[in-house]
Amino acid sequence: MRAIDVIRKKRDGGELSPEEIEFFISSYTSDRIPDYQAAAWLMAVLLRGMTRAEIAAFTESMLHSGSVLDFSDLPGCKVDKHSTGGVGDKTSLVIAPTVAAAGVLVPMISGRGLGHSGGTLDKLESIPGFNVNLSLAEFRRVLATCGCALIGQTAEIAPADKKLYALRDVTATVESPPLICGSIMSKKLAEGIDALVLDVKTGSGAFMKSEEAATSLAELMVETGVRMGKKMVALITDMDQPLGNKVGNALEIEECIEVMRGAGPADLRELCLELAAWMLFLAGRVTSLDEGQRLAAELIASGAALEKFREIITLQGGDASVIDDTGRLPQAHNRLPILSRSNGFVVSIQCEQVGVASLVLGGGREKKDDSIDPAVGVVVHKKVGAAVHAGEPLSTVHYNSDARLSEARRLLEESYAIAPQPPISRRPLIHRIIQGIRHVEAGT
Ligand code: URA
């Protein structure tokens, strides 16, 4: 079999066989196919799509590119949550410690920033010393000791995704439902979980801009998980404006600590409680979502969630004193407020542009080997619906390099739409919930 034939077949709209997909994924993982051919194949998949059968074969090849963990000797249900990616989307860092504080095991394998969206691993690495590259033995030890461990893909777990993810990030091949499904589900199915909560984003800052596209991606992933014997739910949640107020790696850690201190922005707290409730419910720790919400809120109010976060940071080699003094997190040297030019109300925020602004400042990667500046980012002061006066700050840029500032500033200035009247309707934070094959409208 030759890589070029597989690329050509997909380019021309053909359906690849499981053998062709397995050949391509295993050869790329073992460096027998170069990045340029893999990039061409990714673009062909993005443009042509994949059938259900191709997606199943792709996910299985990615999953079996490495080991599949087994934690069945550890007591209780193991549960995880994964997001399709957004801007200021930092819920994992609140809910993983919260759910672990309830006694449920959370083995979490996360990704780095992808396109304009941030990544849990990059955020965690802004905590001095935090090691996301644990060996599998260390991963198990941390999980068994404190109930939660947070790592990235290793050479052992879904290594195909590790390579493809980095390549997609810089080749404009992120926004493809089959590629997202294979990427997320291979990591999640490899991590030895029994249940998975998916947070599928929709809106201007999501990869799936429309609710329909987000729903069909969610169905694809739920179906894949159910087929592999997992308890699954997907929440379609809003990403039409940044979640919370802070965007950027260290800034987002700071905001998660605020939430675990019982403060923080209302939208972020609400989504964290909802996702944590679903995790507790699927794990069988509570018998209803209301009870799950109450338990998660209690664990935050009592400080148990924050203490669990401290334990995780310490066990993974990080400096847990950032919890008591967030000033110890990396700080940008310069700040620039972005001022409103008019009086009125914020009617929309082009959310992807806010993510790109953070990336351009150095918070994300433009090329595979770029390093990240953990300190930079954007603090959003005015969200959709807020009243503003001319000259008032809409957001503040945290930056270290003057050369990167002007592009970020332009993106942020252009991202806000201000009108004399407030928006007529507000988008809900949770649009819809998809459990198994059953659809449940939010609120019913
Ligand atoms: N998160 C992932 O892990 N993979 C994707 O492709 C998108 C979001």
Residues whose N, C-alpha, C, O or C-beta is under 5 A from the ligand:
A	BS01	URA	S83 T84 G85 G111 L179 I180 S183 I184
